[in-house]
Amino acid sequence: MGVAQSPSNTSPASASVERFLQVRSTTEELCAPLSVEDCVAQSMLYASPAKWHIAHVSWFFETFILETGSPNYRPFDDAYRVLFNSYYNSVGRQHPRPQRGLLTRPSFDEVMAYRRHVDAAMVSLLEGGVDEHIAEMLDLGLNHEQQHQELLLMDVKNLFFCNPLRPVYRDVARRVAKPDGSQTWASYEGGQSRIGAKPHGFAFDNERPRHTVFLEPFSLAKRPVTNGEFRRFMEEDGYARAEFWLSDGWDRVRAEHWRAPLYWEQRDGEWLMFTLHGMCEVADEDPVVHVSYYEADAYAAWAGARLPTEAEWEHAAAGLPVQGNFVEQGVLTPCPGDGGPGDVPGQLFGDVWEWTRSPYTAYPGYRPAPGAVGEYNGKFMCNQTVLRGGACVTPRSHVRASYRNFFQPELRWQFGGIRLAKDEP
């Protein structure tokens, strides 16, 4: 973790307060279209109610900054220490994750009062200036809240999909589609490459240490796989042909009767998909989204290609500007693209998180952060797979080439998509 640099024309204290309030207000803006009832319900094990997200991110600041950095701070309610603890065993007990939707009390208004209580204490602390440790924890807390902003939208989408009314979260303008161009490839010679976050500036601990990897020559697709391309996999019985599937994936296909990406529905022979702006036709030119690792890997096998490793992906993305379709654009669904200019891949950032073939493990020399925050990433380095690049619901400032997202390979409610790779002869 590193300390963000403040603009030269503002004091470090005022810059920290402004940044803190901006991230906190964004969370509330994302909740604005929701009713109180929307904020309480929990659609599945992996999802959380919006009210819980709102409370938990405040719990994080309270637990890891205010309780240690503000001697006069008094907790809003001692019971919240258990109710809104996610998975930090070092902090104490947690309310069971599958039962977060049963927390009708505290009320939504009480949770918002808790948020105001924490905000006031944080602003007071930051205005007085903070030491390096608190500054680093502030960076971590703000990036943590941005992660929950994305999770909140993922969870709301899944919740609304469970509702037969298929509610609209937010109306957006209809996009003008680009032509669905043929897939092209960017080639890389391979050799030694440095990956991972540099020593200075903010990064999560799982992005470090920076280290050297060796890459064989490879090619990377210049854009993500589209709905139209994935639909051809479906039309050629991709979900029914075991030869394309990993064993665990094939078991999952049969057990859960997969035959299309999550949120796709067939009506009168036409495929529709559910989005945060309601039901719409599946647009062939848009990047396919809400596929599991198993589906991404099976598609790659069907297409005569493979998924990239995370080292290949980062090697290709290093030095490119972080620009694309992020949550700030307000579209909240992937947009079509034609690939990058020249021999550079396009849409590496934004639109969809791109599955890699890399298991989520520690980098050489990795050490978890000391204390309870060491539970943030390290203890999940088992049975999960890395995704890269950010999505249409990710804050732009949250993403960088070294960022490592990770999920279990069977999960589909995150905005996961596909970019192909090939070995060069």
N, C-alpha and C positions, 0 to 999 in steps of 0.2 A: 504494500500500500504506500502511496506517496501523497504529497500535499499539492493540491492544485494551485497554480499561480494566479494571483489576483491582478486585474487590470491596473496599470500604473497610475491612473488618475483617480483611483478610489483606494480607501484604506483596506487592509486585509479584513478588518472586522466588518465593515459595511458590505464588502463583497461577499463575505461568508453569509451574512444575514440575507442579502438579496438572493443568493443562490439557494439557500435553504427554503425561503418562502416561495421561490419560483417552483421548485420541485414539489413542495407540499400543495401549492395551489393547483398544479397540474392534476394531481390525484383527485382533488375535489371536482375539477372540471370534467374528468372522465366519469365521475359518479353522477353528474348533474342530470343526464337523461333517465336515471333510474328512479323508480318509486321505492318507498321504504320496504314494500313487500319484495321487490327485486333484490334488495340488498341483504335479505335474511336467508334466502333459500340456497341450498347446496345441492348441485345436480348429480355429483358422483364423488367417489373417494378422493380423487386427485384434485378436485376443484374445491374452492373455499367461497363462502359468501362474501359479497363486497364489503359488508359491515366488518367482517373479520379482517379482511385486508386493511381496511382503514384503521382498525385498532392495532393490528400487529405492527405496522410500520411505526406507529407512535410508541408502542411497547419497546421497539428496538432502540429508538433514541433515548427513551427513559432508562432502559436497563443498561445500555452500554456507554452512554455519555452522561446523562444527568445524575444517575446514582453514584457515579465515581468522580465526575468533574464539577459538580455543583453542590457544595457542602450543605447549603440550606434548602435543597430540593426536598419536597415531600410528595410521595406518590399520590396519584389521584385516587386510587383504590387498590388496596393490597391484593384483593382477589384477582385483579387483572394480570398479576404476575404469572398465574397458572393458566387463566383463560386464553391469553393471547401469546403465550410462548409456543413457538412452532415446533422446534426439535432440539433445543439447546438443553441437553441433559445436565450440563455443568451449572445451569441456572436453577434447575429444579424440575418439578413435575409439569406436565402439559395436559390440557384438555384433549381427549382423543380426537384425532383428525377427522374420522368419519362422522363425528357428532358435532362439528362446528355449526351446522345448520340448525341444531336444536337450541342454540343460544339466543332465544328470543329476548332474554334479559342478560346484560344491560340493553336498554333500548337504543335505537339508532341515535336519538338525541343525546343520550348519555355518552355514547361513544364519540360523538362529535364534540361534546363538552370536554371529554378526555383529550381529544386531539388539540383543542384550544389551550388546555392546561399545559400540555407538553410543548406546544409551539411558543407560548409565552415564556416558559422557562428556558427553552433553547435560544430564543432571541436575546433574552437577558444575558445568558452565558456568552453567546457569541459577541455581543456588543462590548463586553469587557475584555475581549481578546482571549485566545486560547493557546495552549502549548502545542507542540508538534504531535503528541499522542492524540489529543482531542481533535486536532485538525485532520489527522488520518482517519479517526473514527467517524468524523463528519463525512468525509469522502465515501467511506464504506456505507454509512447509513443512507446517504443520498442515492448511491448506486443501487443499494438494496431496495429503496422505495421505487426506483425506476423499474426494477425487476417485477415488483408487485403491481405496478401500473400495467405492464404487459400481461401478467397473470390475471389481473382483474378482467381485462377484455377477453382473454381466452375463456375464463370461467363464465362470464356473462353470455358469451356466444353459445357455450354448451348448455347453459341454463335455458336460454330462449329457444334453442333447438328442441329441448324436451317439452316445450309448450306447444300444443297443437295449433294455437293461434299464430305461431311463428312471429313473435313481436319484432318490431324494428327498433334497434338500439339508436341508430342515427341515420337520417336520410342524407344521401350524398348525391351530387350531380352525376348523371350518366356519363361514363367516359367514352371518348372516341377511340375505338379499337384500331390498333395498327395491324398491318398484314402479318400473318403467321409465316415468317420466313423460315427457310430450311436451316437446320442446325449446322453451325460451323465450329471450328476448333482452333484453340490457341496452343502452340507447341512450346515445350520447355526442355532444355538440354539436360537438366538434372545436375548432379554434383552436390557439393556441400552448400548448405543453406542454414542461416541462423533464424530460429523461430522463438517465439515467446516474447513477453513484454520486456522492454528495456528497464534498467534499474530505477529510472526516475519517472515521476508522474504516476497517476493512479492506475492500478490494475488489480484484479483479484489475485489472491495468492496462487490459484491454480494455473495462472498464466506465466508463472516464473518457476525456476530460473530460466533465463534466456540460454539457449544451448544450440549446438550444431547437430544437424541431421544430414544424412546422405540420401539424395533422391535419384532414382533411376529416371531416364528420359520419359516424359509423359505428355499427354495432351489433355486439355481441359475444355469442356464444352463452353461456348461463348455466351450461352444464356441457359437459364433453368429449363427443365422439361415442361412442356405446356399441357394444358388439359386435352387438347386435340391429340397430342402424341400419346398421352397416357390412355386416352379412350381407345386408341388402336390396340394397345396392350390388352385392354378389357375385351375388345371385340374379337381378338384372337385367343380368347379363353385363357388369358394370363392368370386369372384367379383360380382356374381349374387345372392347371398344368404343374404338377409337383416338381418337374425338373428345374424350374426357375427359382424354387423357394428353398431357403434354409429350413432345416428340420423344425426348429421352434416356430418359424414363421408359418410353415404349412400347417402345423398343429393349430395355430391361432386362427388361420383362415377357415379351417373346418369347424373349430369350436364356436367362432363368432360369426360365421357365415358372411365373411367379407366378400363383396363383389364390386366395390367401388370405394373411392376415398370417403372419409367421414364427411357428413353433411351433404352428400349427393343423394338425390331421390329421383326415381324414374316414374314419370306420369305420362300415360298415353303414349309410351314409346319414346318420350323425350327426357333427357337428363336435365334436372334442375339442381341448384345448390343453394344452401342456406348461408347467408352472409350477415354481417352486423347491420346491413341495411336491408335485410329481408331476403325473401326467396327471389332468385333470378335464374335465367338460363345459363347453362354452363358455356362460357365463352372459350372457344378452342384456343385462342391466342394467349390467354392468361396463363401464368405459371400454375401448375398443379400444386395444391396445398392440402394439408391435413392428411398426409400419408405417413404411415409408420416407417421405421427403418426397414422392417421386413418387406414392405411394399416397394420402397425405394430400391432395395437390393434386388428384388425379383424383377422389377422393371429394367434395371441395368443389365441383368443377365439376359433377359429377353431381347434387349436392344444390342447385344453383342459388345457391351462395354462394362464398366464397373463404377463404383462410387470412388471419389477421391479420398486419399488420406487427409487428415487434418494438416499435416505438414505440407503436402502439395497445395492444399487450398490456401494456406497462409503465405506460402512462397509466391503464389500468383497474386494475392491481394496486397502484399507488402508494398507500401509506397503509393498505392492508389488512393484517391480522395474518398472519404466516407460520405457518399451522396447516393440518394435513391429515394424510394418510396417508404417513408417512415411514418410513425404515428402523427407527426406534425403536419403531414400533407392532408390528414383527415379522411383519406379514402378508405382505410381500414380493410382493404382487400388487395391481393396482388394485382399488379398492372403488367400489361404486355411490354415486351422489349425486343429489340432486334440484335442484341449482342453489342459488344464494345467496339470501339474504333480500332482498325488495324489488327494487330495480333494480341489484343488485350481483351479479356472476358468482360462482359457487361453484367450489370445487376448482381455483382458479388455482395453488395450491401443493400439491405432493404428487401421488400417484397416477401421473400420466404427464407426461413432458416434452412440451410442446406445440410442434409445428412452427409456425414463422412463415414468411411468404413473403420474409423479409429475408435477403439474402446476408450472410455474415459478413465485414464490412469494418471499417476503422478509423473511429472517431468523428472529427469535425472537431477538429483540434489534437492528435490522438493521437501520443504518442511512446513507443516501447518502453522498458522499464526499462533502465538502464545495465547493462553486463556480460553474463555468460552467461545470467542469468535473463531477459534481454530476449528470449530465444528461446522463452519459455514460451507466449506467445499470438500475438505479432505475425506471426511467419513463417507462420502457418496461415491468414491472411486472404485466402484464394483458394479458390474451388471448394467452399465449405462453406456450410451454411445454419444459421441461428440457431434454437435451441429455448429455451423459457422455462418456468420454474415448478417444476422438481424432480419427482421420481418417488417411488414406493414403496420404492426402494432408495437414496434420497438421504438423508444426514444432515440433520436439520432445521436445525441451526445453520449449515449450509453454504449455505443458500438466502436470497435477498433479491430484491426486485422488480427490481433492476438487473442481476441475474446473467445472463450470456450463455453458454449452452452452444452447442456447434456440432459438426456432423457432416457428412460427405459425404452428398448427397441420396439415394444408393442404399442406405445402410446401414439395417439393421433390428434388429440385436441389442441396441441400446440401447432403453430403455423409452420409445419415442416414440409419442405419441398425437396426437389431432386436436381442435382447437377451431375452430369456424367463425366467420367475420365476414361482414358485409355492408356495402355502401355505403348510406348514408341519402340519400334524395332531397333 
